[in-house]
Amino acid sequence: MIDGILLGVLTWLSMLVSFVHFPKWLKKFLLSHFMLTDIICIILTFLALSSISQSIMAVVGSVTCGLLVNLTLMGTKKPVSNELQKANQ
């Protein structure tokens, strides 16, 4: 289990480093479509990790990486002001 978590964290770090080199239009698209970004990330991570180890470690790693990507995306989201929240209610 620890090995899967370590693989997930390392894969997440490599995705962060790769994200810096993406074109601006792709960064904007990925940051504005959280669900699609998360799905793509989990699928790519599972495919990459299952080629390394065909066990539960790949599943734990992809879930860990997906969770970290989701938390990262939520961290980049700009907070909505109280006035906008009241206007939407």
C-alpha positions in Angstrom: 0.0 0.0 0.0 2.8 2.4 0.9 4.4 1.6 -2.5 1.2 2.6 -4.3 1.0 5.8 -2.4 4.6 6.6 -3.2 4.0 5.9 -6.9 1.0 8.1 -6.9 2.8 11.0 -5.3 5.8 10.7 -7.6 3.4 10.5 -10.6 1.6 13.6 -9.4 4.9 15.5 -9.0 5.9 14.5 -12.6 2.5 15.8 -13.8 3.1 19.1 -12.1 6.5 19.5 -13.7 5.0 18.6 -17.1 2.1 21.0 -16.7 4.6 24.0 -16.6 5.7 23.2 -20.1 2.1 22.9 -21.6 1.0 25.7 -24.0 -1.2 28.4 -22.4 -4.4 27.4 -24.2 -4.0 23.8 -22.9 -3.3 25.1 -19.3 -6.4 27.3 -19.5 -8.6 24.5 -20.8 -7.4 22.0 -18.1 -7.8 24.5 -15.3 -11.3 25.4 -16.4 -12.6 21.8 -16.9 -11.8 20.1 -13.5 -13.9 16.9 -14.1 -12.4 16.2 -17.5 -8.9 16.9 -16.2 -9.4 14.6 -13.3 -10.7 11.8 -15.5 -7.9 12.1 -18.0 -5.3 12.2 -15.2 -6.7 9.0 -13.5 -6.9 7.1 -16.8 -3.3 8.1 -17.9 -1.9 7.4 -14.4 -3.6 3.9 -14.3 -2.3 3.0 -17.7 1.2 4.2 -16.9 1.3 2.5 -13.5 -0.3 -0.8 -14.6 2.4 -1.2 -17.2 4.9 -1.0 -14.3 3.1 -3.2 -11.8 0.0 -5.1 -12.6 -1.4 -5.2 -9.1 -3.4 -3.3 -6.5 -0.4 -1.0 -6.3 -1.3 0.6 -9.7 -4.9 1.2 -8.5 -3.7 2.8 -5.2 -1.2 4.9 -7.1 -3.7 6.2 -9.6 -6.3 7.0 -6.9 -3.6 8.8 -4.9 -2.5 10.8 -7.9 -6.1 11.6 -8.9 -6.8 12.8 -5.4 -3.7 15.0 -5.4 -4.6 16.4 -8.9 -8.1 17.2 -7.7 -6.7 19.0 -4.6 -4.3 20.9 -6.7 -7.0 22.0 -9.1 -9.2 23.1 -6.1 -6.2 25.0 -4.8 -5.8 26.9 -8.0 -9.5 27.9 -8.1 -10.1 31.6 -7.3 -12.4 32.1 -4.4 -15.8 33.5 -5.3 -16.7 36.7 -3.5 -19.7 36.8 -1.1 -21.5 39.2 -3.5 -21.4 36.8 -6.4 -22.6 33.9 -4.1 -25.6 36.0 -3.0 -26.4 37.0 -6.6 -26.4 33.3 -7.7 -28.8 32.3 -4.9 
